[in-house]
Amino acid sequence: MQIQTGIYKGQKLLRASNRAIRPCSSRVKKSLFDTLAFRLDFEGIAVLDLFAGFGSLGFEALSLGAQRVCFVDQNVDSLRSLKATTEKLGVGSCVRIVKQDVLRFIRSEKGAYSLVFCDPPYSWPDYPALVSSVFEHGLVASHGMMLMEHSAEHDLTGIEQYAFHKDYGMTRVTFFMLEEQP
């Protein structure tokens, strides 16, 4: 698993061999960032990576010019890998690693992010409530986007901020957008 584009292209992400952590596949990641490139300027943005795992999406955004990335996870192997990759890339001043339950983080975080990645376990009990919580707590900045990776059997088209989705076999990535409020 490595960074595919930007200033850290080719750098390997450090990771533990933990089958409980499901990283985004290279094919899905490339497609996501190709899609985002037409909708978002990464230069100087703030990125939130919920259920960060090994940080594949957040580090890719940082490589493309994001100013800062906040990784949230509570798995010890994930946290260790995130810290190791941060040190390897020398990006400690741009990275915040939070060891916390994601729902607790969402309720307590005060910042807004231009891009939010959310990759909960496929067994997550309530995807719509998770999406709503992120938006209700103001974590997505005006004109910001949230992407959620989940099983293709879940249909999230009824959520107010739904924009579109892309399917990759049994995986679906749903894009949500927050339009500027009048």
C-alpha positions in Angstrom: 0.0 0.0 0.0 1.5 3.3 -1.1 0.8 6.9 -1.9 -0.2 7.1 -5.6 0.1 10.8 -6.5 1.5 14.1 -5.4 4.7 15.0 -3.5 4.9 11.7 -1.6 4.1 9.5 -4.6 5.6 6.0 -4.2 6.1 6.3 -0.4 4.9 3.2 1.3 2.4 3.5 4.1 3.6 1.6 7.2 1.0 -0.9 8.4 0.6 -3.8 10.8 -0.7 -7.1 9.6 -4.1 -6.8 11.2 -7.0 -8.4 9.3 -9.5 -6.3 11.3 -8.4 -3.3 9.3 -9.8 -3.1 5.8 -7.7 -0.5 3.8 -9.2 1.1 0.7 -8.0 -0.9 -2.4 -5.6 0.8 -4.8 -8.2 0.7 -7.6 -10.9 2.3 -5.5 -8.5 5.0 -4.2 -7.3 5.9 -7.6 -10.9 6.3 -8.9 -11.9 8.4 -5.8 -9.0 10.8 -6.2 -9.6 11.1 -10.0 -13.2 11.9 -9.2 -12.2 14.4 -6.5 -9.7 16.1 -8.7 -12.5 17.5 -10.9 -14.5 18.8 -7.9 -12.0 19.9 -5.3 -8.7 21.8 -5.1 -6.6 20.0 -2.4 -4.2 22.9 -2.0 -4.4 24.2 1.6 -7.6 22.3 2.7 -8.3 20.6 6.0 -9.1 16.8 5.8 -10.8 14.6 8.3 -10.2 10.8 8.0 -12.7 8.9 10.2 -12.1 5.2 10.9 -8.7 6.1 9.4 -7.1 2.6 9.5 -3.7 3.0 8.0 -4.5 6.5 6.7 -4.4 5.7 3.0 -6.9 8.4 2.0 -5.7 11.1 4.4 -2.0 10.7 3.4 -3.0 10.7 -0.3 -4.8 14.1 0.3 -1.8 15.4 2.2 0.4 14.4 -0.7 -1.8 16.4 -3.1 -1.5 19.6 -1.0 -3.9 19.4 1.9 -2.7 21.7 4.6 -3.7 19.4 7.5 -5.2 16.0 8.1 -6.9 14.7 11.2 -6.9 10.9 11.5 -9.4 9.3 14.0 -9.3 5.7 15.0 -9.1 3.7 18.2 -7.4 0.5 16.9 -3.9 0.3 18.4 -2.4 -1.1 15.2 -3.9 1.7 13.2 -2.6 4.4 15.6 0.9 2.9 15.6 0.9 2.8 11.8 -0.4 6.3 11.4 2.3 7.6 13.8 5.0 5.7 12.0 4.0 6.9 8.5 3.7 10.5 9.8 7.2 10.3 11.2 8.6 8.6 8.0 7.1 11.4 5.8 8.2 14.2 8.3 4.7 15.7 8.3 4.0 15.8 12.1 3.1 19.5 11.9 0.4 18.8 9.4 -1.1 15.7 11.0 -3.3 15.2 14.1 -3.9 11.6 15.3 -6.8 11.1 17.6 -7.3 7.9 19.6 -11.0 8.1 20.2 -14.4 6.4 19.4 -15.5 8.1 16.1 -19.0 9.0 17.4 -17.5 10.6 20.5 -15.1 12.5 18.3 -17.9 13.7 16.1 -19.8 15.1 19.1 -16.8 16.9 20.5 -14.9 18.2 17.5 -15.3 21.9 16.8 -13.5 22.3 13.4 -15.0 22.1 9.9 -13.2 20.2 7.1 -13.3 20.7 3.4 -13.1 16.9 2.9 -14.2 14.1 5.2 -13.4 10.5 4.5 -15.5 8.0 6.5 -14.7 4.3 6.2 -16.6 2.5 9.0 -16.7 -1.3 9.4 -19.1 -2.9 6.8 -21.0 -4.2 9.8 -21.8 -0.6 11.0 -25.4 -0.6 12.3 -26.7 2.8 11.1 -25.0 4.5 8.1 -27.6 7.2 7.7 -27.3 8.3 11.4 -23.5 8.4 11.0 -23.7 10.7 7.9 -26.3 12.9 9.6 -24.2 13.2 12.7 -21.2 14.4 10.8 -23.3 17.1 9.0 -25.3 18.1 12.1 -22.1 18.7 14.1 -20.7 21.0 11.5 -17.7 18.9 10.5 -18.2 19.5 6.8 -17.3 23.0 5.7 -19.5 25.0 3.3 -19.0 23.5 -0.2 -17.2 20.6 1.5 -17.6 16.9 0.7 -17.9 13.7 2.6 -17.1 10.3 1.2 -18.3 7.1 2.8 -17.1 3.7 1.8 -19.5 0.9 2.5 -21.1 -2.3 1.2 -22.9 -1.8 -2.1 -26.0 -3.3 -0.6 -26.6 -0.1 1.4 -28.6 2.6 -0.4 -27.9 6.1 1.0 -29.6 8.1 -1.8 -32.3 9.3 0.6 -29.9 11.4 2.7 -30.3 15.1 2.2 -26.7 15.8 1.4 -26.4 12.8 -1.0 -24.7 13.9 -4.3 -23.8 10.6 -6.1 -22.2 7.2 -5.6 -19.8 4.9 -7.4 -19.8 1.1 -7.2 -16.7 -1.0 -7.3 -17.9 -4.6 -7.2 -19.3 -5.2 -3.7 -17.9 -1.8 -2.5 -19.8 1.5 -2.9 -18.5 5.0 -2.2 -21.2 7.5 -1.6 -20.4 11.2 -2.0 -22.2 13.8 0.1 -21.9 17.6 -0.4 -22.8 20.6 1.8 -23.9 23.5 -0.3 -23.5 27.0 1.0 -26.3 28.0 3.3 -28.2 31.2 2.4 
